[in-house]
Amino acid sequence: MNTLSPKTGTAWLFKMAWRDGKANISRLILFMASIILGIAAVVSIQSFSENLKKNIGQQSKALMGADFIIDSRNSPNTRVQQIIDSLGGANASEVNFVSMAAFPKTNDAKLVRVRGMKGAFPLYGTLETVPAKAALDYQDKNAALVDATLMLQYNLSPGDSITIGRITVPILAALKSIPGSSSISASIAPPVIIPFSLIEKTELLQQGSRKDYQYFFVASDKINLDVLSRDLNPILETENAGLSTHKAASARLGRRYTNVSKFLNLVAFIALLLGCIGIASSVHIYIKEKLPAVAVLKCMGATARQTFSIYLIQIAGMGFLGGLLGVGIGLGLQQFFPLLLQAFLPFSIDISVSVSAIVLGLVLGILMSVLFALLPLLSTWYVSPLEVLRVQAGSYVKSKRVKLLIFAAILGFIYAVTFWLLRDGVYALGFVLGVGFTFCVLAGIAVLFMKGIKHFFPKAWGFTARQSLLNLFRPNNQTLVLIIAIGLGAFLISTLYFTRNMLQSRATLNAATKDPNMILMDVQTTQKEAVKQRIVLNKFPVVDDLAIVTMRLHSIKEVLVNTIRKDSSSLVRDWVLNHEFRATYRDSLIPSEKIIEGRWVPKIELGKPVEISISSNFAKDTNLAVGDELVFNVQGVLMTTLVGSIRDVNWGRAQMNFLVVFPKGVLEEAPQFHVLTSYTPNEEASAGLQRDLVKQFPNVSVIDLRQILQVVEGVLNKISWVINFMAFFSILTGLIVLISSVRNSKYQRIKESVLLRTLGAKNKQILHITALEYFYLGSIGAGIGVLLSVVGSKLLASFVFEVSFVPSLIPFLIVFPAITILVLFIGLINSSAVLKSTPLEVLRREG
Amino acid sequence: MPKILKIDKLEKTYTSGSKKLTVLHDISFDIEAGETFAIVGPSGSGKTTLLGLCAGLDKPNSGSVELCGTRLQDMSEDQRALLRNKDVGFIFQNFQLLPTLSALENVSVPLELQGTKNASTMALQLLDKVGLANRIHHYPSQLSGGEQQRVALARAFCNTPSILFADEPTGNLDEETGEKVIELLFELNREAGTTLVIVTHDLDLANRTQQVLQLKGGKILTNKRQ
């Protein structure tokens, strides 16, 4: 016999789903609302990152300003020059370095990035200047283009002059944008473009200056850039140069932004998961109320599959509509992202509608709502038609196997979506386990807490206090779901707060300890004493005097660096092979260092090899242990060393830290420059010292840590704004789940309050009971969330940021009470109908 | 007359924790097609459980139920659902109308389940017959108890069932309304030639049927043909 009524098709199931659904439209809309925001968040970020990728692809040449670039840390040697010539010569070139610039008009000085340009850079895209014409004739006029923000800060205008090293040139225009540069990257050392022909006259390209030569090329269509890169890079790398194509550069840029959008996507996905838990909880109550109707349908001959399908269609329909609305809101939201992320983007972005994001939103809407509703929906399958006869049919037992299958499907789906977002199986698994763990911890603590209350029930409390506690355990209660939703919201907010605090404290100077806050770079040995005297004359201390010797690695553990470059199985990280090390030598450790392995050698020991100390991160990235051999190329001279010790370095401390420290008695005669540090009490004093130094020693670059930290703080503020924006979705979803739950239990509450009133309870007492119940829910949820965030932040501090945890009372004093009050407020607002209902109204409804 | 319902040595036990509760014990009887039949007995005597077993809503622990020539215990839940849809009608004490559907939609459902094309027209005719032609778009909450039970009657007869099970059909109605509903029930039954099985406390109602089965403590006390 056929298991379905022969002539009843899918159309009837849809008809029944609609007939039944339209009577419950307000409740179904609430289910829908739980996922709208999560989907909107996922879609907005997904669509924006698609747009970002597309824009980067479209603008890749303009982002680089060329088809490909050859860059070199030093003035190109004969071999590199030969390669440049063999390619037909560069279409444009530049040398850039960091230096102090002075502004005679205001008598100010500032660290800038000087870019000496030759030729028509950019070869693609434009230099945006005001006035625009200046971008074309600054080289002919021997004038400078100065970063527009810098001009605004120092009240400069075209026609004023700028002093760089030994030359003073007129400022021709304000520089609004350069291909490939973001406003964040220009904050610390804003760009100043001058003609290449003026660079030599500045006399700034001397020993120690970290400079970068770049040669820009236009490639003919016949050249395969990938092949060119593959063929030339190995040769160029041996000469400390490299070739980068616009495709490779935009791919790198794309990866960087993809990582950011992956992270934001996960935050959005958490909001969606939270909404789905809300759906599961609401559907549980909804379906429970529908079971008598299901039993009636079964009596009339509907099969289990038919009744199950009716409600499945309803939920899927709501999921589809939720997805549709979420997609709409998400596509609208993404229009704001360019504003939000403006500072981080080195290019303009055109926003268009991403089809894949729309499909993602709809698929997520339907699949997630259905998956999370499946467990409660199963009851419709198992409910016996006997229920209509008021016979206790031994309750419908859900199959454990089916339950397990559903859980597996949910976890599998979350894993699949996460994998799709991250494209990394291990990270996706980590995320699923992490989310599962957080939910389980929240749920576990909530359950324990509730059991605790039950076990140690305060029998001596007054009636209203006891009754409100009992309400937390009422049948069909949503206490657990609400605690998870509220707890997760509180957890996210306060973890964000703690994390921001930690990162900021790491980037804050301690004024009380008078740590150095001025770093003077590129001080030549011949200038050192004069510079020191100048600092002292200005009545500031010279805190550190460090000699810096630049060098590169020649071989590691007796294997040449060039050989390691070709070895794809090597455990040595790429940066190590190309890095220009700035080593120092000294006989003692500084406070930010600690020996973790080997022994510290203060001074070269006669007849023994040179034992150096390396930082732990360098040891890890180079796969080095104490006793391993390293040969450095110290500006043409090979120097064999052994790893004598490995240091743990606190890079977070505003101090001059080094990857490699030599003992005294080795590098003293090597070509070197010096770094001096000082302390100035305020910005004014710092500006005065900078002005004085730039006049006397134009080659010395002064870094004011205070200014850098302001930039860092600005970046952190912007990042936390973005993260807060995403967390907002989770919190709002939590609130919708809360409202939905209050609405779901509204009729039950009305009946209870009427019964209490019939028994003689006053309205005030009922209000008191309701208020206390929401107070318990809010305070338990928020309390657990904030406490968990302390644990989570402490773990983040130890394992991710490697800083000490900075405890704060703010989450306890602000987040905890604010969320509790919010829950109380929403609970009471939504319960007003309960308080206003008269017993007669309820009796009528009952009838 | 052929037997439409054959009950043989029926036994039903419920387990509650470690305790076993026998609700029905050694029940056997037959009902002929077109006959009216009443099951009476005090509360807890097993009347409703017996009705559920006879209608294929539940499975017995032992014994057999043969409804419309088919042994119910050999059928799957879905097969029994199809049988109910084709051959069985129900009337319940608390009406059991679907609260989210209008009167017309409630009556149409069994026909729609059968795939009948003009379900609405047939439902409308039946609602007219029970005197509710002007209330077809009303929802159960907008109807009185008597009206709701009349909608339930229309629903029960719409698929022209071979057998109709009524569980305390007047239990939630006042005497006057209850009487009207019963009149209508017997009238429709006569017209359709349906077998009628009524579970009731009401001995007056039971006496209007052709056969009365009296239960006590899950056992048959008497089985009288009147």
Interface residues (C-beta under 8 A of the other chain):
Chain A: M1 N2 T3 L4 S5 P6 K7 T8 G9 W12 K15 M16 R19 D20 K22 A23 N24 P292 A293 V296 L297 K298 C299 M300 G301 A302 T303 A304 R305 Q306 S384 P385 L386 V388 L389 R390 V391 Q392 A393 G394 R845
Chain B: Y14 T15 T48 T49 L51 G52 A55 L57 D58 M75 S76 E77 D78 Q79 A81 L82 L83 R84 N85 K86 V88 F90 F92 Q93 Q96 L97 L98 P99 T100 L101 E105 V109 P110 E112 L113 Q114 G115 T116 Y139 S141 R155 D167
